[in-house]
Amino acid sequence: MSPSLTIILVGSCVAAACALVGTFLVLRQMALLGDAISHAVLPGIVIAFLMTGERAPLPMVLGAGALGVLTVFLVEAFHRTRRLKEDASIGVVFPALFSLGVVLITKYAGQVDLDLDCVLYGEIAYAPLDLLFFQEQSIGPKALWVNGAVLLANLLFVSLLYKELKLTTFDTGLAAALGFSPIVLHYVLMSMVSVTVVGAFESVGAILVVAMLVVPPATAYLLTDRLLVMLAGAVGCGVLSSVFGYWLAYWLDASIAGAMATVSGILFAIAFVASPRYGLLARLVRQRQLGRDMAEQLLLLHLQSGGTPQSVEQLAQRFSWRRQRLEAVIARVGNRGWVQRTNGSVAITPLGERAVEERGVAPLRHQEATA
């Protein structure tokens, strides 16, 4: 396997694994908690290393998972006191735990193969060089095996508990009434976030993990209202970010992880602007159409209440519209047969009166468009 393919596969596994659990963080409005967990698990990693004396994946995952659950527990405990809001609780907990991890590393692990560069930043470019051995035989890059296993675990987790996660995400009251425990699923989800984070620490670092936890799900959130489609879209955006990010880094001779995060941001920006339903352009189009509909309704209501034809000059003075805008409004309603122009005057037609009184302008337009 070529180094380029290895890097792309590792990045894709990390992105997909993060997207699966990150989708629920975004939907639960807990994206900042993912950032907190990605830093707060540092003491768990260090303690697991100090207890075992090696960087074996299983102890690291268990240590990180324990600290991830502890982070969530402390945040919820502070929030339940009603003295701190959730964002303030997160701001109190994760810097304290993160600082504790930094102190432990510098005090007890500063001279061994566990340091801040390894844990915080990582370097995906080195993934093809760190091989995993079984019975003294290389079986491939360690990062690919670890993150592939995390991806499989997250896929099984979401597949097996999809209905429960969906229910507790959108209606915790109904979930509790049906016998599900939102709190238990909440802690299980946060444990999976912790496992995902620690699995990607060494290969890509916390910075890219945070980006992949939030940005691809947020991008998919702008494109769909269906959870299953959002999950697939988030995974797709993450994989695309990894593939194109690698080639962007290759072209610019820049950081691979940074380029992957940059591409994910570019995809989000594109969705933010061009999303068919929630994008900025779609919103501008809807606002413009709403303005047109309101102008047409005002014109028809004014002509109906006046009872007599009115000149274009009178209408322009009444609404304080530019002549060009007024002519455009008259032309649109005239094409639908709602007004009639004779000798420079404008009068509402019976069809226009029926549109105002019975159905309204916008509903009638929709019916004509779909007829």
C-alpha positions, 0 to 999 in steps of 0.5 A: 500500500502506497503512503499516499493511500495509507494517509487518505485511508487513515484520514477517511476513517477518522473523518467517518468515525467522528462524523457518526458521533459528531452528528448527534453532538450537533443535533443535541447542540453539544458541539462544544462538548466534543471539543472539551472531551477531546482535550479533557481526556488527556489525563486519562491517556497519561494515567493509562500510560503511567499505569501500564508503561506502554502506549497500548491502544486498549489501556489508552482507550479505557483511560480516555473513555473514563475521563470523557465520562468524568468530563460529561458528569462534571459538566452536567453536575455544575449545570444542574446546580443552576448557578452555571450555564452549560457553556460556562460549565464546559469552560470550567471543567475542560481547561482544568482537566486538560491542564492536569494532563499537561502537568502529568505529561511534563512531570512524569512522561516528558522523557519518554515516547509520550509528549504534547506534540504526539498527543495534541497535534499528531502527524498523519504524514507519519502514519505509514511509518508506524506499523503494527506487528503480529508475531513479528510480522507487519500487518500494516499501519497501526493508525489504520487498524486503530481508526478502522476499529474505531470506525467499525465500533461507531458504525455498530453503535449507531446501527444498533441504537439508531432508534434510541439515539434518534428518540433521545435526541429529538424528544427526551420526554417521550423517550423516558415515557417509553422506558428508555433512559436518555441519561444512560444513552447520553453517557454512552454517546460521550464514551464513544466520543472519547474513544473516537478522540483517543483513537485519532490522537496519535495519528491526526491530533486533537485539532483535526479531530475537533474539526471532523467532529463538528464541521462535516455534521454541520455541513450535512445539517444544512443540506437535509432534514432527515437523520439518516441522510444527515449521517451519510452526508456527514460521513461523505463530507468527512471523506471528501475533506480527507481526500481533497485535503491530502492533495491540497497539502501535497500541492501546497507542501503544507500540513496534511491535517490542516489542509483536511480541516481547511477543505472541510471548512470550504465544504461548509462554506459552500453548503452555507451559501448554496444549500437549496433550502437553508443556504444564504442564496436560497434565503435571499431568493425567498426574501425577494419572492416574499417582497414581491408577493407583499407588493402585489398584495398591497397593490391589489388590496389598495385597488380593491378598497379604492373601488375606482381605477387609479393612475400609475402616478397616483399609485406611485405617490401612494406607495412611494415606489420607484416607477420601474418597481411599480410597473414591474408589479403591475405587469406581474399581476396583469399577466395573471389577469388580476388587474387591467390597464386602460388609458393609463389607469389601473383597475382590479378585475373580478379575478383579482378580487377573488384572489384577494378575498377567497384565496390570497395572492400567494396561495393562488400563485402556488396553485397556478404553478402546480396546475 
